[in-house]
Amino acid sequence: MEAEIIISLLTLIALETVLGIDNVIFISILANKLPVNQQKKARRIGLILAGVMRLGLLLLISQIMKLDQDLFTVFETGISGKDLILILGGLFLLYKSTAEIYHKMEGEDGDVTKTMIVTSFGQVIFQILLMDLVFSIDSIITAVGMVKEVWVMYVAVIVTVIIMLFAAEPISNFVNKHPAFKILALSFLLLIGFSLIVEGFGKEIPKGYIYFAMAFSLLVDIIQMKTTKKSEPVHLHEHYKEEEQHLDKDVL
């Protein structure tokens, strides 16, 4: 049991870190619209807000997950408040990950950042707060789909935010250099979303199967990265323009 908890914690941290890169980049882009002397403060506040919002949503969802009384019946299967959250969360992850994969392969560069217009420090913080909310929802749903212990989710969120505070630039550079890892992480969300829906209807998929599938896929990706002849990686379409995606070395 302890080994499973450790595996789930490390897997969740790794997945949240890769998927959280876009959040850090958006925070950096918004902060860069401010005077130089305010940028560092805005980035720090933005990352702290991201962590606080994730913990708050996690607390809220963990309370809802305790509602196990049936609200209604679908195909002779009772659906409780907990089941409803699992089903809706799973559908959200399926939609979000599918839409993201499509956008990265066939979308428009800079479709989000071109609408980011700010004139004051307060507006930057407000937009960062909205971005954090969007990223926090799929982050927390992913956590719920991967682990059962609430404390593991809290630890994963805190560790991920700390990693983002101090190691955002090297992680971002690696993911941009090897975009297959970003697509793989989004594919994992499809798996997690499906497992949430199934669990919501009372048929739980053992977490060990999910971890094995993810570990095997990651291993194949790493082997290909090490053995395949080096070539220029595929250009993924991002929600920010290419010239905007550079992270300052001094993220804090």
Order of alpha helices (4+ residues) and beta strands (2+ residues): alpha-alpha-beta-beta-alpha-alpha-alpha-alpha-alpha
